[in-house]
Amino acid sequence: MYILLALLGLVILPLMVMVIIGAVLSGPRYRGPVTDHFDGSKFLNPGKVKAEGGLAVLKWMFTRKPGPWAETKTENFGKHPLAHFKGGIRITFINHSSFLIQMDGVNILTDPVWSKRVSPFTWSGPKRMRPPGLRFGDLPRIHVVLLTHNHYDHLDVQTMRMVWVSHHPQIIVPLGVKRFLDKNHIGAAFEMDWWQEIQLENKLTINCVPAQHFSGRGLLDRDATLWCGYVITTTAGRIYFAGDTGYNENTFKEIARRFAPFKLSMIPIGAYKPKWFMSPIHVSPEEAVKIHLDVKSETSIGMHFGTFPLADDGGDDPKNDLNEALYNYKIAREEFLILQEGEARVFE
């Protein structure tokens, strides 16, 4: 009897600890009226597409076949960025989904992450395999930060505290994320719903647009806040920052109908294997090429690859599969770029 109780304790106690930790990590929930993509409790994808969960997560964990990754520890930072830029659009790739976008005298950071892990823990979770392309201290004055959702590889609390203390930018977030930032003493957030628009003082316009993904930081806040992409309208043309998304043809064609053509798009190409598990939430390189075509983008830049091992694709798979897709679709490589960390490009 005592042995049986002890064995049950060995099983139940770790589960209880996991539940408690998961509850503590969960962020505040959004409260608002019911819409076509919010049922009063959770947010919904276009077409009601659902991310895999529960038993599917366990199946993936126990059947994983991750590809190889090579860690690069050498810090090869890009050139010191300009204080400001006018006369076009200047993009610096930091890595993962972090970019410095400069145009019209405004400096924008997207989903900034300088931490060594994208995890609630400093000792566990997806580890940074390549250093960021810019030193944090070399950043120019940041006026705006765009956050697409609350996952750890897109909303990094440590980095956001650094950004807030150093720059006090306008922070733009999807519905529900402001409360999490407020809880962590990161202020000045402006919340947006899909298709909403904000115009900044210099006549720069930012629109929040749909994406196919999910949200959550713990066990009790799944889909409790919104996820999104952004459209930035500048004097030099429109920019599409897709955020994290699975492929939904209707969504991208609707974005195109409202905003195309795009001067520049930033589209994810990584964390797409295995397809059965990842396709509802992450596009493959081939699907990224389809988005490039759907939104009528003049030039696109790949992101969300090569930095953190989040799925089963190896470190080089996204680049190789993107090149194959471009060849198959007869698209020149100059139309869909892979930038090195710290590399800056100007689009006029």
C-alpha positions as CSV (number, residue, x, y, z in Angstrom):
1,M,0.0,0.0,0.0
2,Y,2.7,2.4,1.0
3,I,4.7,1.6,-2.1
4,L,1.6,2.3,-4.3
5,L,1.1,5.6,-2.6
6,A,4.7,6.5,-3.1
7,L,4.5,5.6,-6.8
8,L,1.4,7.7,-7.2
9,G,3.2,10.6,-5.4
10,L,6.1,10.4,-7.9
11,V,3.6,10.8,-10.7
12,I,1.1,13.3,-9.2
13,L,3.7,15.6,-7.6
14,P,5.5,16.5,-10.8
15,L,2.2,17.0,-12.6
16,M,1.0,19.3,-9.9
17,V,4.3,21.3,-10.1
18,M,3.9,21.6,-13.9
19,V,0.3,22.8,-13.5
20,I,1.3,25.4,-10.9
21,I,4.2,26.7,-13.0
22,G,2.0,26.8,-16.1
23,A,-0.7,28.8,-14.2
24,V,1.9,31.2,-12.9
25,L,3.4,31.8,-16.4
26,S,-0.1,32.5,-17.9
27,G,-0.7,36.0,-18.9
28,P,-3.8,38.2,-18.3
29,R,-6.8,37.4,-20.5
30,Y,-8.4,39.9,-22.9
31,R,-11.9,41.1,-22.0
32,G,-14.1,42.6,-24.6
33,P,-17.1,42.2,-26.9
34,V,-17.7,39.1,-29.0
35,T,-16.6,39.5,-32.7
36,D,-16.2,37.3,-35.7
37,H,-12.7,36.3,-34.3
38,F,-13.4,36.5,-30.5
39,D,-16.0,34.3,-28.8
40,G,-15.9,36.1,-25.5
41,S,-13.2,33.9,-24.1
42,K,-10.7,33.0,-26.9
43,F,-9.6,34.4,-30.2
44,L,-10.2,32.5,-33.4
45,N,-8.2,32.2,-36.6
46,P,-9.7,33.2,-40.0
47,G,-11.7,30.3,-41.2
48,K,-11.7,28.9,-37.6
49,V,-8.4,27.0,-38.3
50,K,-7.1,25.6,-35.0
51,A,-3.5,25.0,-33.9
52,E,-2.7,21.5,-32.8
53,G,-2.8,20.9,-29.1
54,G,-3.1,18.3,-26.3
55,L,-2.3,14.8,-27.6
56,A,-0.9,16.1,-30.8
57,V,1.8,18.0,-28.9
58,L,2.7,14.8,-27.0
59,K,2.8,12.8,-30.3
60,W,5.2,15.4,-31.8
61,M,7.4,15.4,-28.7
62,F,7.8,11.7,-28.7
63,T,8.2,11.2,-32.5
64,R,10.5,14.2,-33.2
65,K,13.2,13.9,-35.9
66,P,14.9,17.3,-35.6
67,G,17.4,18.3,-38.3
68,P,20.9,19.4,-37.5
69,W,21.8,22.9,-36.2
70,A,25.3,24.4,-35.9
71,E,25.8,27.0,-33.1
72,T,27.7,30.1,-34.1
73,K,29.2,31.9,-31.0
74,T,31.3,34.4,-32.9
75,E,29.7,37.9,-32.7
76,N,29.9,39.4,-36.2
77,F,27.9,42.6,-35.7
78,G,26.7,44.7,-38.6
79,K,27.7,48.3,-39.2
80,H,26.6,50.9,-36.7
81,P,23.1,51.8,-37.9
82,L,22.2,55.3,-39.0
83,A,20.6,57.6,-36.5
84,H,17.7,58.2,-39.0
85,F,16.9,57.6,-42.6
86,K,14.9,59.4,-45.3
87,G,14.4,59.0,-49.0
88,G,13.4,55.3,-49.0
89,I,13.1,52.4,-46.7
90,R,16.2,51.0,-44.9
91,I,15.9,47.5,-43.4
92,T,18.5,45.9,-41.0
93,F,18.0,42.2,-40.2
94,I,18.8,41.5,-36.6
95,N,17.7,37.9,-36.7
96,H,14.7,35.7,-36.2
97,S,11.7,38.1,-36.5
98,S,13.6,41.2,-35.3
99,F,14.2,44.0,-37.8
100,L,15.2,47.6,-37.6
101,I,13.0,49.5,-40.1
102,Q,14.0,53.1,-40.9
103,M,12.1,55.5,-43.1
104,D,10.6,59.0,-43.0
105,G,12.9,59.7,-40.0
106,V,11.2,57.0,-37.9
107,N,12.9,54.0,-36.4
108,I,10.8,50.9,-35.8
109,L,11.8,47.6,-34.1
110,T,9.8,44.4,-34.8
111,D,9.4,41.6,-32.2
112,P,12.8,42.5,-30.6
113,V,14.7,39.6,-29.0
114,W,18.2,39.9,-27.6
115,S,18.0,37.1,-25.0
116,K,19.9,33.9,-25.1
117,R,16.8,31.7,-24.8
118,V,13.1,32.2,-25.8
119,S,11.7,30.6,-22.8
120,P,10.4,31.5,-19.3
121,F,13.6,29.9,-18.0
122,T,17.2,31.1,-18.4
123,W,18.5,27.5,-18.2
124,S,16.0,25.7,-20.5
125,G,14.1,26.2,-23.7
126,P,15.0,27.0,-27.3
127,K,18.6,28.4,-27.2
128,R,19.9,31.1,-29.5
129,M,22.2,29.5,-32.1
130,R,23.3,32.7,-33.8
131,P,24.1,36.1,-32.1
132,P,21.9,39.1,-33.0
133,G,23.2,41.1,-35.9
134,L,23.3,44.4,-34.0
135,R,24.5,45.3,-30.5
136,F,21.6,46.5,-28.4
137,G,23.6,49.5,-27.4
138,D,24.2,50.5,-31.1
139,L,20.5,50.9,-31.8
140,P,19.5,54.4,-32.8
141,R,16.6,56.1,-31.0
142,I,13.7,53.7,-31.3
143,H,10.4,55.5,-31.9
144,V,8.0,52.5,-32.4
145,V,8.0,48.8,-31.4
146,L,5.6,46.4,-33.2
147,L,4.8,43.2,-31.3
148,T,2.8,40.6,-33.2
149,H,1.8,38.3,-30.3
150,N,2.9,37.1,-26.9
151,H,5.0,34.0,-27.6
152,Y,8.4,34.0,-26.0
153,D,10.3,34.3,-29.3
154,H,8.3,37.4,-30.2
155,L,7.6,39.1,-26.9
156,D,10.8,38.9,-24.8
157,V,10.3,40.6,-21.5
158,Q,14.0,41.2,-20.8
159,T,14.5,42.8,-24.1
160,M,11.3,44.9,-23.9
161,R,12.4,46.2,-20.5
162,M,15.7,47.3,-22.0
163,V,13.9,48.9,-25.0
164,W,11.5,50.7,-22.7
165,V,14.1,52.0,-20.3
166,S,16.5,53.1,-23.1
167,H,14.0,54.6,-25.7
168,H,10.5,54.9,-24.3
169,P,9.0,54.1,-27.7
170,Q,5.4,53.9,-28.8
171,I,4.6,50.1,-28.4
172,I,1.9,48.7,-30.7
173,V,0.4,45.3,-29.8
174,P,-2.7,43.2,-30.6
175,L,-5.7,43.0,-28.3
176,G,-4.9,41.8,-24.8
177,V,-1.1,42.1,-24.8
178,K,-1.2,45.6,-23.2
179,R,-2.2,44.1,-19.8
180,F,0.7,41.8,-19.9
181,L,3.1,44.6,-20.6
182,D,1.5,46.8,-17.9
183,K,2.0,43.9,-15.4
184,N,5.7,43.9,-16.3
185,H,6.0,47.7,-16.0
186,I,6.5,48.2,-19.7
187,G,4.4,51.1,-20.6
188,A,2.9,53.2,-23.5
189,A,1.3,50.2,-25.3
190,F,-1.5,50.9,-27.8
191,E,-3.7,47.9,-28.6
192,M,-5.2,47.1,-32.0
193,D,-7.7,44.7,-33.4
194,W,-7.5,43.2,-36.9
195,W,-8.0,45.9,-39.6
196,Q,-7.7,48.8,-37.2
197,E,-5.4,51.7,-38.1
198,I,-3.2,54.1,-36.2
199,Q,-1.6,57.2,-37.7
200,L,1.5,58.5,-36.0
201,E,2.4,62.2,-35.8
202,N,4.6,62.2,-38.9
203,K,1.7,60.8,-41.0
204,L,3.1,57.3,-40.8
205,T,0.2,54.8,-40.8
206,I,0.2,51.4,-39.3
207,N,-2.6,48.8,-39.8
208,C,-3.1,45.6,-37.8
209,V,-3.9,42.7,-40.1
210,P,-5.0,39.1,-39.5
211,A,-2.6,36.1,-39.2
212,Q,-3.2,32.4,-38.7
213,H,-1.5,31.4,-35.5
214,F,-2.3,31.2,-31.7
215,S,-1.1,32.8,-28.5
216,G,-0.2,31.8,-24.9
217,R,2.7,31.9,-22.4
218,G,1.4,29.3,-19.9
219,L,-1.2,26.6,-19.4
220,L,-4.2,28.9,-18.8
221,D,-4.0,31.6,-21.4
222,R,-4.2,29.7,-24.7
223,D,-5.6,32.1,-27.4
224,A,-6.5,34.6,-24.6
225,T,-4.8,37.4,-26.5
226,L,-4.8,38.3,-30.2
227,W,-2.0,37.6,-32.8
228,C,-1.5,39.7,-36.0
229,G,0.7,41.1,-38.7
230,Y,1.2,44.8,-39.6
231,V,1.0,47.0,-42.7
232,I,3.2,50.1,-42.5
233,T,2.3,52.9,-45.0
234,T,5.3,55.2,-45.7
235,T,6.1,57.9,-48.3
236,A,8.3,55.3,-50.0
237,G,5.6,52.6,-50.3
238,R,3.9,50.0,-48.1
239,I,5.6,47.4,-45.9
240,Y,4.0,44.1,-44.8
241,F,5.3,42.4,-41.7
242,A,3.6,39.1,-41.6
243,G,4.4,38.0,-38.0
244,D,3.9,34.3,-37.3
245,T,1.3,32.7,-39.6
246,G,0.1,29.5,-41.3
247,Y,-1.0,29.7,-44.9
248,N,-4.5,31.0,-45.5
249,E,-5.0,32.1,-49.1
250,N,-8.2,34.1,-48.4
251,T,-6.5,36.1,-45.7
252,F,-3.5,37.1,-47.8
253,K,-5.6,38.0,-50.8
254,E,-7.8,40.1,-48.6
255,I,-4.7,41.9,-47.3
256,A,-3.7,42.4,-50.9
257,R,-7.1,43.7,-51.9
258,R,-6.9,46.4,-49.2
259,F,-3.3,47.4,-49.3
260,A,-1.4,46.0,-52.3
261,P,1.0,46.5,-53.9
262,F,3.7,46.2,-51.3
263,K,7.2,47.7,-51.7
264,L,8.5,45.2,-49.2
265,S,7.4,42.3,-47.2
266,M,8.9,40.3,-44.3
267,I,7.6,36.8,-44.4
268,P,8.5,33.8,-42.1
269,I,10.2,30.8,-43.7
270,G,11.2,28.6,-40.6
271,A,9.7,26.2,-38.0
272,Y,7.5,24.3,-40.5
273,K,8.4,20.6,-39.9
274,P,6.7,18.3,-39.4
275,K,4.0,19.6,-41.7
276,W,1.1,17.7,-40.0
277,F,1.9,19.5,-36.8
278,M,3.3,22.9,-37.8
279,S,1.3,23.9,-41.0
280,P,-1.7,25.5,-39.1
281,I,0.7,28.0,-37.4
282,H,3.9,28.3,-39.5
283,V,4.3,28.6,-43.3
284,S,6.9,26.5,-45.2
285,P,9.3,28.3,-47.5
286,E,7.1,27.3,-50.5
287,E,4.0,28.8,-48.8
288,A,6.1,31.9,-48.0
289,V,6.6,32.3,-51.7
290,K,2.8,32.0,-52.2
291,I,2.3,34.8,-49.7
292,H,4.9,36.9,-51.7
293,L,2.7,36.4,-54.8
294,D,-0.6,36.7,-53.0
295,V,0.2,40.1,-51.5
296,K,1.9,41.4,-54.7
297,S,5.1,42.2,-53.0
298,E,7.9,43.8,-55.1
299,T,10.6,42.3,-52.8
300,S,10.3,40.0,-49.8
301,I,12.7,39.1,-47.0
302,G,12.8,35.8,-45.1
303,M,12.5,35.8,-41.3
304,H,11.9,33.4,-38.4
305,F,14.7,31.0,-39.3
306,G,18.2,30.1,-38.3
307,T,18.2,31.5,-34.8
308,F,16.1,29.4,-32.4
309,P,15.4,25.6,-33.0
310,L,11.6,25.7,-32.6
311,A,10.6,22.8,-34.8
312,D,12.1,19.9,-36.7
313,D,13.6,21.7,-39.7
314,G,17.4,21.9,-39.5
315,G,19.3,25.2,-39.4
316,D,19.9,25.3,-43.2
317,D,16.5,23.8,-44.3
318,P,14.6,27.1,-44.7
319,K,17.2,28.6,-47.0
320,N,17.6,25.5,-49.1
321,D,13.8,25.0,-49.4
322,L,13.3,28.6,-50.2
323,N,15.8,28.5,-53.0
324,E,14.0,25.4,-54.4
325,A,10.6,27.1,-54.2
326,L,11.9,30.2,-56.0
327,Y,13.3,28.0,-58.7
328,N,10.0,26.1,-59.0
329,Y,7.9,29.3,-59.2
330,K,10.4,30.9,-61.6
331,I,11.0,33.8,-59.2
332,A,14.4,35.5,-59.2
333,R,16.3,35.2,-55.9
334,E,16.6,39.0,-55.8
335,E,12.8,39.1,-55.3
336,F,12.9,37.1,-52.1
337,L,16.0,37.8,-50.0
338,I,17.9,36.0,-47.3
339,L,19.8,38.6,-45.3
340,Q,22.8,38.0,-43.1
341,E,22.5,39.1,-39.4
342,G,23.4,42.8,-39.3
343,E,23.0,43.3,-43.1
344,A,21.2,46.5,-44.1
345,R,19.4,47.1,-47.4
346,V,17.8,50.2,-48.9
347,F,14.7,50.1,-51.0
348,E,13.8,53.2,-52.9
